[in-house]
Amino acid sequence: MAERKTLQDLTIKDNFMFGAVMMDEEICRELLELVLGFRIAKVTVSKEKCFVYHPEYKGVRLDILAADEENTHYNVEMQVSRKRKPGKRSRYYHSQIDMELLRSGQDYEELPDSYVIFICDFDPFYRKKYRYTFDMKCREDGNVALEDGSHTVFLSTCGENENEVPEELVKFLKYVKAGLKESSEDFQDSFVKRVQTAVRNVKASREMEEQYMLLEELIKEEREQALAEGHELGLSEGRELGLTEGISRGQVSSILELLSDLGEVPEEIKEAVSGENDPEILKLYLRQAAAAKSMDDFRQFLDRRKSK
């Protein structure tokens, strides 16, 4: 079972730490300016919509929601593992922003611009870029823009095109990529220094430590619920297919669903899980999938079993 990190073990790439640091609206504003390349006078972070558990947001929500004085809305998420279909994920976040605004009575013609930003500790498109920016344009004529107001940006810590992006952005992304020890080094950048100070302040805060423990408990409960639902699904299918086969099929479905939250499930892992019929072994797989913090965690678990 993967060992849980303490607050002192976290770096800026950990969702809780990123969210806690971005609660500082000045740091959030500076990050948005750095990513988007234009001036922002002031931002307001929706603190009540971060660090919350709500079924509407599929569990624990850990992305940052903010708006500026022009009513432009921003959604920022840190990603350390590859997700399936990044374009669909960005579409979902844009739709959430729009729906919340429409619920408040705003006419669709008055919907403000929105930016969905993903900071990825991997290369989401394998093109070795530090920044990928997407806007809606006409396929037949690239000079014609739809101007729907929605913009999506993916940042990658694995870029190699330093001459095409601001030096400050590259230094920040190198800081994001750094491990626990390396993240305390001097990156020769004033913004990174402010973020480092904010991280130290979070780690020294008793209130933040209590929030982190609460969040970990919520995540644990969510995973335990997934385990229970997987078992119940197996029993339900078992009544139709025969108990053993039904339980196994339900467990396989739950394992793959849990793993999909960590990113795209490789074919070899799908085959290893789907090819197992022993309910007791699948129960072990299910526990490991619930505890894994990355796809590599689960892959290493499978490799250890093979070597026995």
DRENMI-89197 format. One record per residue: residue in three letters; x, y, z of N, C-alpha, C in turn. Coordinates in steps of 0.02 Angstrom, whole numbers, plus 50000, padded with zeros to 5 digits. Example, Ala and Ser with C-alpha at 12.3 -4.5 7.8 and 13.67 -1.06 7.14 Angstrom:
! residues 2
ala506604971650390506154977550390506604983550390/ser506424988850354506844994750357506455000250394/
This chain:
! residues 308
met500424994050000500005000050000500445006250000/ala500285011249957500695017249953500675021150018/glu501265023450040501305027250102501035034250091/arg500615036550137500325043250131500835048550151/lys500845053950113501295059450128501035063450187/thr501505066150226501325071050277501345077950245/leu501095082950280501115089750254501825091850239/gln502305089750280503005091650270503305088450208/asp503005083250182503255079850123503025083050058/leu502545087550062502235090250001502675095349966/thr502605095749900502905101049860502335104649824/ile502495109649785501975113649751501575109349702/lys501855103749678501495099649630500945095449663/asp500975094749730500445091149765499825095649768/asn499255092849753498645096849745498475101049807/phe498545098149866498385101949926498835108049933/met499485107049924499955112649932499835117949879/phe499715115749817499585120649764498965124749780/gly498435121449803497825125049820497935129749878/ala498305127549929498425131849987498825137949969/val499325137149927499745142849906499345147749863/met498925145049819498535149349774497955152949809/met497835151249872497355155149911497605162349920/asp498255163349915498555170049915498395173249848/glu497945177949847497695180649783498225184249744/glu498725187049777499265190349741499705185249705/ile499845179749738500225174449704499825171549646/cys499185170449657498755167849604498755172649544/arg498695179149558498695184149504499355183949465/glu499905183649501500565183449468500635177249425/leu500395171549450500435165449410500025166049346/leu499425168749351499005169549292499335174249241/glu499625179649265499985184149220500565180649186/leu500925176649224501505173049197501295168049143/val500745164549155500505159449109500205162549046/leu499805167849055499415170549000499745176348964/gly500215179648996500595184848962500245191548957/phe499745192848999499435199548999499315201749071/arg499245208249079499175211149146498475209749174/ile498455208249238497825207249275497865211549337/ala497395216149344497435220849400497325217449467/lys496825213049470496655209949534496245203649520/val496345198449562495935192449556495625190849624/thr495055187649621494725185249682494675177649677/val494975174149725494955166849725494335164549763/ser493965159949733493355157249765493555151949816/lys493715154249875493975149749927493475144449947/glu492835146149944492325141349966492245135649916/lys492525136249856492445131049805493085126949797/cys493565127949840494185123949840494205119949905/phe494555114249904494615109949963493925107749988/val493475106049944492815103949966492655097049939/tyr492205093649974491955087149950491235088249927/his491115086749864490435087749838490335082849780/pro489795078949781489685074049728489625077149659/glu489415083449655489345086749590490025087249556/tyr490555087649596491225088349568491605081749571/lys491235076149574491525069449573492025068449629/gly491855070549689492285069149747492625075449773/val493275074849788493645080349818493875085049763/arg493685091249768493865096149718494485099849741/leu494995100149698495635103149718495905107849664/asp495475110449622495705115349573495555122349599/ile495865127349568495805134249590495325138049544/leu494825141249573494355145249536494455152549555/ala494515156849504494645163949517494315168149463/ala494215174549478493945179349430494295185949440/asp494355189849386494685196349392494175201949388/glu494425208249387493975213949388493575214649324/glu493795211349270493425211449207492915205649204/asn492865202049259492415196149266492655190249224/thr493275190449200493555184549168493655179149221/his493465172949204493505167449253494085162849236/tyr494405160349288494995156049280494905149649321/asn495095144149291495115137749327495815134849317/val496175133649372496865131149368496915124549405/glu497205119549373497275112949404497985110349395/met498265107649448498915104249446498805096949430/gln499185094249383499125087149365499815083849367/val499875078549406500515075049410500505068349372/ser499915066049352499855059849314499425061049253/arg499575057549200499225058549137498485056549142/lys498055060849118497335059549118497105057449049/arg496555053849047496265051948983495945058048950/lys496025058748885495675063748845495705070748877/pro496285073948876496355080548907495875085748878/gly495715085148813495245089848783494555089348813/lys494325083248827493665082348858493665084948929/arg494235084348963494285086849032494225094549032/ser494555097748985494515105048981493805107248963/arg493485103448918492795105048900492335104648961/tyr492445099549003492035098749063492115104749109/tyr492735107149119492845112849164492545119249135/his492615120249070492305126149040491545125849049/ser491255119949041490525119349048490315120749120/gln490725118649169490565119949239490565127449253/ile491055131049226491075138349235490455141449205/asp490285139549144489705142449110489055140949147/met488975134749170488355132849203488255136749268/glu488795137749306488735141449368488535148649354/leu488805151549301488625158449284487905158849259/leu487695153949219487005153949194486505152849250/arg486685148649299486245147649357486145154049396/ser486645158349395486595164649432486165169749395/gly485895167849336485445172249300485765176049243/gln486395174749228486735178349175486505175749107/asp486395180249060486205178348992486805175448956/tyr486685170448912487255167248879487655172048836/glu487315177248810487675182148769488155186448810/glu488055186348876488485190348920488995186048957/leu489055179748937489545175448970490245178448963/pro490625178849017491305181749013491805176848984/asp492395179248968492935174848946493115170149003/ser493335164248984493555159349035494205156049011/tyr494645154949059495285151549046495335145449091/val495435139649060495565133549097496305131849087/ile496665131249143497395130449140497585124049177/phe497955119749143498215113649174498975114149179/ile499245113249239499965113049248500165105749255/cys500495103049205500615095849201501345094149214/asp501455089149257502125086749270502295081149221/phe502105082049159502225077449104502065081449040/asp502205078548983502055081948920501385079248893/pro500845083148897500185080448878500105078848804/phe500525081948762500445080948689501085078448655/tyr501605076948695502215073948670502575078248617/arg502495084848620502815089248571503385093348602/lys503555091948665504115095148699504035102648706/lys503415104948714503275112048724503155113348799/tyr503375119248821503215121248890502495123648896/arg502225126148841501535128848844501165127148780/tyr500555124748788500105123348732499475127548743/thr499315132048696498735136348704498225134848649/phe497595134048669497075132148621496505137248622/asp496305139448562495715143648552495315140748494/met494685142548489494255140048436494365143948372/lys494585140448319494695143648254494385139448198/cys494265142748142493955139448085494455134648052/arg494235128648038494675123748007494855125747935/glu494365128647899494485130447829494885136947822/asp494855141247871495225147547868495465149247938/gly496095148147952496375149148018496355156248042/asn496225160947997496185168048016495505169848046/val495025165148041494345166348067494295163148136/ala494205167248187494135164748256493405164648277/leu493205159648315492515159148337492355164448390/glu492865166348430492785171348482492215169548531/asp492225163348553491735161148603491955162748674/gly492555165448681492795167548746493115162148788/ser493135155948763493445150448802494155149148777/his494615148548825495315147548809495585142048855/thr496005137748827496295132248866497055132348859/val497395131648915498135131648915498375125548953/phe498825121848922499175116348956499905118348963/leu500165118149025500875119249037501195112449049/ser501815111749028502175105449038502855106749069/thr503035102849120503695103449151504225100049108/cys504025096849054504495092949013504655096348946/gly504535102948941504665106448879505405107148864/glu505555108448801506245109548779506315115748736/asn505785119748730505795125648687505885132048728/glu506425132548765506535138148811506545144848775/asn506735144948711506775151348675506095153948653/glu505565149948661504905151948637504445154148693/val504655153648755504225155648812504635159848860/pro504305163848902504675168148949505125164148996/glu505705166849010506185163449054505885162249123/glu505475166949147505165166249213504685160249215/leu504335158949160503885153249157504275146749159/val504835146549123505255140449122505515139049193/lys505735144249228505995143249296505445140749343/phe504845143449335504295141049378504145133749363/leu504135131749300503985124849282504545120049305/lys505155122449304505705118349331505625117449407/tyr505385122749439505245122249511504685117249524/val504165117349483503615112449491503875105349483/lys504325104349435504585097649421505035095049476/ala505345099549515505835097549565505535093149619/gly505945088749647505745084649703505765088649768/leu505645085249824505595088749888506245092449905/lys506805089149900507445092249917507625097749868/glu507565096349803507755101249752507305107349752/ser506695106649775506215112249772506405117849820/ser506855116649866507065121849913507685125649888/glu507945123649830508535126949803508365133849774/asp508875137749757508785144449730508705143849654/phe508115145749629507975145449558508105152149523/gln508395156849559508575163349531507975166849500/asp507415166749536506805169849510506385172449568/ser506165178649564505815181849619505135178649632/phe504775176749579504125173649589504195166849623/val504665162849600504785156349632504955157249705/lys505345162349721505525163649791504895164949833/arg504425168749806503815170149843503405163749853/val503385159649802503025153249809503365148849861/gln504025148649860504395144649910504245146949981/thr504215153549990504045156350056503335154350077/ala502865154650029502175152650043502135145350062/val502515141050029502525133950045502765132850116/arg503305136350135503555135650204503035137950255/asn502685143350238502165145850284501595140850293/val501405137550238500875132450243501105126750288/lys501715124550279501965118950319502025120650393/ala502105127150408502165129350478501495130750510/ser500945130350471500285132250496499915126250526/arg499715126750589499325121450621498645120750587/glu498355126350567497695126150534497745122350468/met498275123550429498355120050366498485112650377/glu498845111050429498965103950444498305100450460/glu497865103850496497215100850512496795100050449/gln496815105050404496445104550341496705098750299/tyr497365097950298497655092550258497445085750285/met497445085050351497235078750382496495077350366/leu496085082550367495385081750350495295079550278/leu495675082750233495635080950162495845073750151/glu496385071550183496615064650177496085059850201/glu495725061650254495195057450279494615056950229/leu494445062650197493915062550147494105058150088/ile494735058550066494965054450010494935047050030/lys495145045550091495125038650115494415036050115/glu493945040150139493245038050141492975036950071/glu493175041350024492945040649955493185034049925/arg493815032249939494085026049912493765019949945/glu493635020450010493295014950044492595013950016/gln492265019449998491605019049968491655015649900/ala492185017249863492285014049797492385006549806/leu492755004549858492844997449872492174994049886/ala491764997349927491114994549945490664994049884/glu490674999249842490254999149782490474993649734/gly491134992649730491394987349686491164980549710/his491174979449775490954973049803490204972049790/glu489814977349800489094976949789488934975649716/leu489324978949671489214977749599489354970449582/gly489884967749613490044960749601489494956149624/leu489214957549683488674953349709488064953749664/ser487914959849639487334960749595487414956849531/glu488014957349501488124953649439488154946149453/gly488384944549514488434937449531487764934049531/arg487244937549549486574934649551486344932749481/glu486624936149430486424934649362486914929949327/leu487554930449344488064926649307488344920649345/gly488154919949407488484915049449488934918949496/leu488924917349560489234921549611489964923249597/thr490384918249585491104919449578491244923849517/glu490954922049460491074925949399490814933149408/gly490234933849440489954940549448490374944949492/ile490614942149548491044946049593491684948149557/ser491984943449520492604944949484492504950449433/arg491954950049396491834955149345491724962049376/gly491354962149431491234968449466491874971449493/gln492314967049520492954969449547493394972249491/val493424968849435493824971249378493594978149357/ser492934978949352492654985449332492854990949381/ser492814989449445492984994449496493724996049496/ile494154991049487494874992149485495054996849428/leu494794995449368494944999549310494665006549317/glu494095007249350493805013849362494245017849409/leu494485014849463494935018249509495585020249474/leu495855015849434496485017349400496395022849349/ser495815023249318495695028449267495725035449298/asp495605035949363495665042449397496395044749399/leu496865040049391497575041749392497845043349323/gly497435042249272497645043549203497425037949158/glu497675038049096497495032849048497805026249070/val497395021049072497635014549095497975010849038/pro498625009249044498985005748991498674998948976/glu498744996748913498434990448893498694984548934/glu499354984548951499614978848988499314978249057/ile499134984049087498814983849153498094981549146/lys497744983949093497064981649081497044974049073/glu497534971449034497544964149021497694960349085/ala498164962949126498334959549188497744959149235/val497364964649240496794964849285496214960649257/ser496064961649193495494958149163495614950649158/gly496244948649155496404941549148496414937649213/glu496324941249269496314937949335495604936149355/asn495494929949376494824927649393494734926049467/asp495284925849504495244924149575494984930149615/pro494394929649646494114935349683494564937949738/glu494944933449771495384935649825495964939849799/ile496244937849742496794941749712496514948349686/leu495924948249656495614954349632495454959149689/lys495274956349747495164960549806495804964149825/leu496374960649820497024963749834497164969149782/tyr497024967749718497114972749666496694979049680/leu496074977849703495624983349716495894987949772/arg496164984849824496454988849878497054992849854/gln497464989649813498054993149787497864998849741/ala497344997849700497115003149655496845009049694/ala496505007649749496235013049791496785016849826/ala497335013449843497875016649880498385020049835/ala498425017949772498945020549727498875028049716/lys499445031449716499445038649702499635040049630/ser499865034949594500035035749523499975028949489/met499965029149422499925022849384500555018749396/asp501125022049406501755018549418501725014549484/asp501375017249534501295013649597500975006849585/phe500435006849545500075000549533500494995949488/arg500844998749439501264994749395501824991249435/gln502124994949481502654992049523502374986449567/phe501764987349590501434982049630501354975749588/leu501124976449525501054970649481501724967449467/asp502244971549456502914968849443503174964849502/arg503034967249563503264963649623502914956849628/arg502274956649610501904950349612502184945449560/lys502364947949502502624943649449503294940549470/ser503694944549506504364942249524504374937149581/lys503794936349615503764931549671503754924349646/
